[in-house]
Amino acid sequence: MLKAFLRDETGAELAEYAVAVALLVAIGLVVYRTLGTAVNTSNSVSGSKMQTATFP
């Protein structure tokens, strides 16, 4: 009975899926933070250009 329990791998797929999902979430957070910073910088530059713009 103990040998059968040790050979049973029914929970292995679940653990692999959990690791894969955690990895995807980590990648998503890194991309979100990088793009968020880039978008924020771009908006700040555009906003400052609009404030100093002169219209003829």
Gaussian input, Z-matrix of N, CA and C with variables (Angstrom, degrees):
# hf/3-21g

backbone

0 1
 N
 C     1     B1
 C     2     B2     1     A1
 N     3     B3     2     A2     1     D1
 C     4     B4     3     A3     2     D2
 C     5     B5     4     A4     3     D3
 N     6     B6     5     A5     4     D4
 C     7     B7     6     A6     5     D5
 C     8     B8     7     A7     6     D6
 N     9     B9     8     A8     7     D7
 C    10    B10     9     A9     8     D8
 C    11    B11    10    A10     9     D9
 N    12    B12    11    A11    10    D10
 C    13    B13    12    A12    11    D11
 C    14    B14    13    A13    12    D12
 N    15    B15    14    A14    13    D13
 C    16    B16    15    A15    14    D14
 C    17    B17    16    A16    15    D15
 N    18    B18    17    A17    16    D16
 C    19    B19    18    A18    17    D17
 C    20    B20    19    A19    18    D18
 N    21    B21    20    A20    19    D19
 C    22    B22    21    A21    20    D20
 C    23    B23    22    A22    21    D21
 N    24    B24    23    A23    22    D22
 C    25    B25    24    A24    23    D23
 C    26    B26    25    A25    24    D24
 N    27    B27    26    A26    25    D25
 C    28    B28    27    A27    26    D26
 C    29    B29    28    A28    27    D27
 N    30    B30    29    A29    28    D28
 C    31    B31    30    A30    29    D29
 C    32    B32    31    A31    30    D30
 N    33    B33    32    A32    31    D31
 C    34    B34    33    A33    32    D32
 C    35    B35    34    A34    33    D33
 N    36    B36    35    A35    34    D34
 C    37    B37    36    A36    35    D35
 C    38    B38    37    A37    36    D36
 N    39    B39    38    A38    37    D37
 C    40    B40    39    A39    38    D38
 C    41    B41    40    A40    39    D39
 N    42    B42    41    A41    40    D40
 C    43    B43    42    A42    41    D41
 C    44    B44    43    A43    42    D42
 N    45    B45    44    A44    43    D43
 C    46    B46    45    A45    44    D44
 C    47    B47    46    A46    45    D45
 N    48    B48    47    A47    46    D46
 C    49    B49    48    A48    47    D47
 C    50    B50    49    A49    48    D48
 N    51    B51    50    A50    49    D49
 C    52    B52    51    A51    50    D50
 C    53    B53    52    A52    51    D51
 N    54    B54    53    A53    52    D52
 C    55    B55    54    A54    53    D53
 C    56    B56    55    A55    54    D54
 N    57    B57    56    A56    55    D55
 C    58    B58    57    A57    56    D56
 C    59    B59    58    A58    57    D57
 N    60    B60    59    A59    58    D58
 C    61    B61    60    A60    59    D59
 C    62    B62    61    A61    60    D60
 N    63    B63    62    A62    61    D61
 C    64    B64    63    A63    62    D62
 C    65    B65    64    A64    63    D63
 N    66    B66    65    A65    64    D64
 C    67    B67    66    A66    65    D65
 C    68    B68    67    A67    66    D66
 N    69    B69    68    A68    67    D67
 C    70    B70    69    A69    68    D68
 C    71    B71    70    A70    69    D69
 N    72    B72    71    A71    70    D70
 C    73    B73    72    A72    71    D71
 C    74    B74    73    A73    72    D72
 N    75    B75    74    A74    73    D73
 C    76    B76    75    A75    74    D74
 C    77    B77    76    A76    75    D75
 N    78    B78    77    A77    76    D76
 C    79    B79    78    A78    77    D77
 C    80    B80    79    A79    78    D78
 N    81    B81    80    A80    79    D79
 C    82    B82    81    A81    80    D80
 C    83    B83    82    A82    81    D81
 N    84    B84    83    A83    82    D82
 C    85    B85    84    A84    83    D83
 C    86    B86    85    A85    84    D84
 N    87    B87    86    A86    85    D85
 C    88    B88    87    A87    86    D86
 C    89    B89    88    A88    87    D87
 N    90    B90    89    A89    88    D88
 C    91    B91    90    A90    89    D89
 C    92    B92    91    A91    90    D90
 N    93    B93    92    A92    91    D91
 C    94    B94    93    A93    92    D92
 C    95    B95    94    A94    93    D93
 N    96    B96    95    A95    94    D94
 C    97    B97    96    A96    95    D95
 C    98    B98    97    A97    96    D96
 N    99    B99    98    A98    97    D97
 C   100   B100    99    A99    98    D98
 C   101   B101   100   A100    99    D99
 N   102   B102   101   A101   100   D100
 C   103   B103   102   A102   101   D101
 C   104   B104   103   A103   102   D102
 N   105   B105   104   A104   103   D103
 C   106   B106   105   A105   104   D104
 C   107   B107   106   A106   105   D105
 N   108   B108   107   A107   106   D106
 C   109   B109   108   A108   107   D107
 C   110   B110   109   A109   108   D108
 N   111   B111   110   A110   109   D109
 C   112   B112   111   A111   110   D110
 C   113   B113   112   A112   111   D111
 N   114   B114   113   A113   112   D112
 C   115   B115   114   A114   113   D113
 C   116   B116   115   A115   114   D114
 N   117   B117   116   A116   115   D115
 C   118   B118   117   A117   116   D116
 C   119   B119   118   A118   117   D117
 N   120   B120   119   A119   118   D118
 C   121   B121   120   A120   119   D119
 C   122   B122   121   A121   120   D120
 N   123   B123   122   A122   121   D121
 C   124   B124   123   A123   122   D122
 C   125   B125   124   A124   123   D123
 N   126   B126   125   A125   124   D124
 C   127   B127   126   A126   125   D125
 C   128   B128   127   A127   126   D126
 N   129   B129   128   A128   127   D127
 C   130   B130   129   A129   128   D128
 C   131   B131   130   A130   129   D129
 N   132   B132   131   A131   130   D130
 C   133   B133   132   A132   131   D131
 C   134   B134   133   A133   132   D132
 N   135   B135   134   A134   133   D133
 C   136   B136   135   A135   134   D134
 C   137   B137   136   A136   135   D135
 N   138   B138   137   A137   136   D136
 C   139   B139   138   A138   137   D137
 C   140   B140   139   A139   138   D138
 N   141   B141   140   A140   139   D139
 C   142   B142   141   A141   140   D140
 C   143   B143   142   A142   141   D141
 N   144   B144   143   A143   142   D142
 C   145   B145   144   A144   143   D143
 C   146   B146   145   A145   144   D144
 N   147   B147   146   A146   145   D145
 C   148   B148   147   A147   146   D146
 C   149   B149   148   A148   147   D147
 N   150   B150   149   A149   148   D148
 C   151   B151   150   A150   149   D149
 C   152   B152   151   A151   150   D150
 N   153   B153   152   A152   151   D151
 C   154   B154   153   A153   152   D152
 C   155   B155   154   A154   153   D153
 N   156   B156   155   A155   154   D154
 C   157   B157   156   A156   155   D155
 C   158   B158   157   A157   156   D156
 N   159   B159   158   A158   157   D157
 C   160   B160   159   A159   158   D158
 C   161   B161   160   A160   159   D159
 N   162   B162   161   A161   160   D160
 C   163   B163   162   A162   161   D161
 C   164   B164   163   A163   162   D162
 N   165   B165   164   A164   163   D163
 C   166   B166   165   A165   164   D164
 C   167   B167   166   A166   165   D165

   B1=1.4436
   B2=1.5349
   B3=1.3173
   B4=1.4613
   B5=1.5296
   B6=1.3480
   B7=1.4595
   B8=1.5211
   B9=1.3043
   B10=1.4645
   B11=1.5243
   B12=1.3194
   B13=1.4644
   B14=1.5295
   B15=1.3160
   B16=1.4569
   B17=1.5229
   B18=1.3341
   B19=1.4628
   B20=1.5213
   B21=1.3146
   B22=1.4676
   B23=1.5365
   B24=1.3323
   B25=1.4631
   B26=1.5252
   B27=1.3047
   B28=1.4624
   B29=1.5182
   B30=1.3022
   B31=1.4599
   B32=1.5104
   B33=1.3292
   B34=1.4601
   B35=1.5297
   B36=1.3287
   B37=1.4585
   B38=1.5183
   B39=1.3105
   B40=1.4633
   B41=1.5156
   B42=1.3073
   B43=1.4624
   B44=1.5245
   B45=1.3248
   B46=1.4594
   B47=1.5239
   B48=1.3122
   B49=1.4599
   B50=1.5303
   B51=1.3043
   B52=1.4658
   B53=1.5250
   B54=1.3107
   B55=1.4644
   B56=1.5231
   B57=1.3253
   B58=1.4619
   B59=1.5299
   B60=1.3182
   B61=1.4691
   B62=1.5240
   B63=1.3213
   B64=1.4622
   B65=1.5305
   B66=1.3203
   B67=1.4595
   B68=1.5247
   B69=1.3221
   B70=1.4700
   B71=1.5296
   B72=1.3115
   B73=1.4674
   B74=1.5265
   B75=1.3262
   B76=1.4609
   B77=1.5275
   B78=1.3266
   B79=1.4641
   B80=1.5258
   B81=1.3225
   B82=1.4605
   B83=1.5158
   B84=1.3186
   B85=1.4626
   B86=1.5223
   B87=1.3146
   B88=1.4688
   B89=1.5298
   B90=1.3326
   B91=1.4687
   B92=1.5188
   B93=1.3264
   B94=1.4650
   B95=1.5253
   B96=1.3191
   B97=1.4620
   B98=1.5245
   B99=1.3337
   B100=1.4651
   B101=1.5205
   B102=1.3278
   B103=1.4584
   B104=1.5258
   B105=1.3192
   B106=1.4611
   B107=1.5128
   B108=1.3269
   B109=1.4579
   B110=1.5277
   B111=1.3227
   B112=1.4674
   B113=1.5276
   B114=1.3150
   B115=1.4671
   B116=1.5291
   B117=1.3165
   B118=1.4597
   B119=1.5279
   B120=1.3197
   B121=1.4601
   B122=1.5249
   B123=1.3083
   B124=1.4640
   B125=1.5252
   B126=1.3198
   B127=1.4633
   B128=1.5232
   B129=1.3130
   B130=1.4652
   B131=1.5231
   B132=1.3284
   B133=1.4591
   B134=1.5245
   B135=1.3164
   B136=1.4656
   B137=1.5240
   B138=1.3243
   B139=1.4635
   B140=1.5140
   B141=1.3246
   B142=1.4632
   B143=1.5185
   B144=1.3436
   B145=1.4642
   B146=1.5217
   B147=1.3294
   B148=1.4637
   B149=1.5288
   B150=1.3330
   B151=1.4659
   B152=1.5186
   B153=1.3115
   B154=1.4716
   B155=1.5177
   B156=1.3168
   B157=1.4646
   B158=1.5267
   B159=1.3102
   B160=1.4651
   B161=1.5285
   B162=1.2998
   B163=1.4585
   B164=1.5236
   B165=1.3280
   B166=1.4758
   B167=1.5155
   A1=110.40
   A2=118.77
   A3=122.02
   A4=110.70
   A5=116.42
   A6=119.56
   A7=111.13
   A8=116.61
   A9=120.43
   A10=110.53
   A11=116.59
   A12=120.68
   A13=110.48
   A14=117.63
   A15=120.96
   A16=112.19
   A17=118.38
   A18=121.68
   A19=112.74
   A20=117.12
   A21=121.10
   A22=109.42
   A23=116.54
   A24=121.32
   A25=111.93
   A26=118.51
   A27=119.81
   A28=112.30
   A29=119.04
   A30=121.02
   A31=113.55
   A32=118.15
   A33=121.47
   A34=111.79
   A35=116.99
   A36=119.13
   A37=111.06
   A38=116.59
   A39=120.24
   A40=110.79
   A41=117.41
   A42=120.61
   A43=110.76
   A44=117.00
   A45=119.97
   A46=111.13
   A47=117.11
   A48=120.15
   A49=111.10
   A50=117.60
   A51=121.15
   A52=110.77
   A53=117.32
   A54=120.90
   A55=110.20
   A56=117.31
   A57=121.20
   A58=111.14
   A59=116.83
   A60=120.32
   A61=110.39
   A62=117.41
   A63=120.60
   A64=110.67
   A65=117.07
   A66=120.75
   A67=111.18
   A68=116.92
   A69=120.15
   A70=111.51
   A71=117.04
   A72=120.34
   A73=110.43
   A74=116.97
   A75=120.42
   A76=111.00
   A77=117.00
   A78=120.57
   A79=110.22
   A80=116.52
   A81=120.60
   A82=112.44
   A83=116.85
   A84=119.96
   A85=112.08
   A86=116.65
   A87=119.92
   A88=110.23
   A89=116.75
   A90=120.45
   A91=110.37
   A92=117.50
   A93=121.56
   A94=110.82
   A95=116.19
   A96=119.33
   A97=111.06
   A98=116.90
   A99=120.59
   A100=111.04
   A101=116.53
   A102=119.48
   A103=111.43
   A104=117.21
   A105=120.37
   A106=111.71
   A107=116.35
   A108=120.38
   A109=110.66
   A110=117.03
   A111=120.74
   A112=110.97
   A113=117.31
   A114=120.73
   A115=109.98
   A116=117.39
   A117=120.96
   A118=110.76
   A119=117.03
   A120=120.60
   A121=110.88
   A122=116.39
   A123=120.31
   A124=111.14
   A125=116.96
   A126=120.23
   A127=111.50
   A128=117.09
   A129=120.01
   A130=111.14
   A131=116.82
   A132=121.10
   A133=110.11
   A134=117.07
   A135=120.44
   A136=111.07
   A137=116.23
   A138=119.80
   A139=112.80
   A140=116.94
   A141=119.04
   A142=111.26
   A143=117.76
   A144=120.30
   A145=110.69
   A146=117.49
   A147=120.05
   A148=111.34
   A149=116.41
   A150=119.09
   A151=111.84
   A152=117.50
   A153=120.48
   A154=112.97
   A155=117.86
   A156=120.69
   A157=109.97
   A158=114.46
   A159=120.85
   A160=107.97
   A161=114.36
   A162=120.30
   A163=109.34
   A164=117.40
   A165=120.29
   A166=112.54
   D1=-40.91
   D2=178.51
   D3=-66.26
   D4=-39.98
   D5=178.79
   D6=-64.13
   D7=-39.64
   D8=178.24
   D9=-65.05
   D10=-38.23
   D11=178.65
   D12=-65.55
   D13=-41.69
   D14=-179.17
   D15=-70.04
   D16=-28.63
   D17=178.62
   D18=-84.17
   D19=-14.07
   D20=-177.88
   D21=-71.05
   D22=123.72
   D23=-177.93
   D24=-118.05
   D25=28.57
   D26=-176.31
   D27=-68.61
   D28=-26.99
   D29=178.98
   D30=-88.10
   D31=-6.89
   D32=-177.29
   D33=-65.07
   D34=-39.61
   D35=-179.94
   D36=-63.92
   D37=-39.36
   D38=179.60
   D39=-63.20
   D40=-41.90
   D41=178.68
   D42=-64.75
   D43=-39.42
   D44=178.52
   D45=-65.49
   D46=-41.28
   D47=177.25
   D48=-64.43
   D49=-39.11
   D50=179.03
   D51=-63.87
   D52=-40.94
   D53=177.76
   D54=-66.15
   D55=-41.48
   D56=179.38
   D57=-63.47
   D58=-42.93
   D59=179.09
   D60=-65.58
   D61=-41.66
   D62=178.53
   D63=-62.27
   D64=-39.46
   D65=177.89
   D66=-65.41
   D67=-42.28
   D68=178.09
   D69=-64.16
   D70=-39.15
   D71=177.94
   D72=-64.54
   D73=-42.47
   D74=179.04
   D75=-62.48
   D76=-43.20
   D77=177.95
   D78=-63.60
   D79=-41.60
   D80=178.69
   D81=-61.58
   D82=-40.36
   D83=178.83
   D84=-66.09
   D85=-39.63
   D86=178.59
   D87=-64.96
   D88=-44.66
   D89=179.00
   D90=-64.38
   D91=-42.51
   D92=179.96
   D93=-61.33
   D94=-43.37
   D95=-178.89
   D96=-67.69
   D97=-42.15
   D98=-179.81
   D99=-64.82
   D100=-49.32
   D101=179.72
   D102=-66.75
   D103=-36.18
   D104=178.88
   D105=-61.90
   D106=-42.14
   D107=178.31
   D108=-65.64
   D109=-42.22
   D110=179.91
   D111=-64.59
   D112=-42.36
   D113=-179.72
   D114=-67.35
   D115=-40.40
   D116=179.06
   D117=-62.89
   D118=-43.35
   D119=178.23
   D120=-63.44
   D121=-43.30
   D122=179.66
   D123=-62.54
   D124=-42.70
   D125=178.66
   D126=-65.68
   D127=-37.31
   D128=178.68
   D129=-65.24
   D130=-42.47
   D131=178.54
   D132=-64.16
   D133=-44.63
   D134=179.68
   D135=-63.57
   D136=-40.86
   D137=179.35
   D138=-64.63
   D139=-40.88
   D140=179.43
   D141=-69.17
   D142=-34.37
   D143=176.59
   D144=-66.67
   D145=-36.45
   D146=179.66
   D147=-69.42
   D148=-34.32
   D149=179.99
   D150=-70.30
   D151=-33.29
   D152=-178.16
   D153=-95.72
   D154=3.66
   D155=-177.96
   D156=-71.33
   D157=144.46
   D158=175.37
   D159=-115.26
   D160=139.25
   D161=-179.76
   D162=-112.87
   D163=131.79
   D164=-177.75
   D165=-69.43

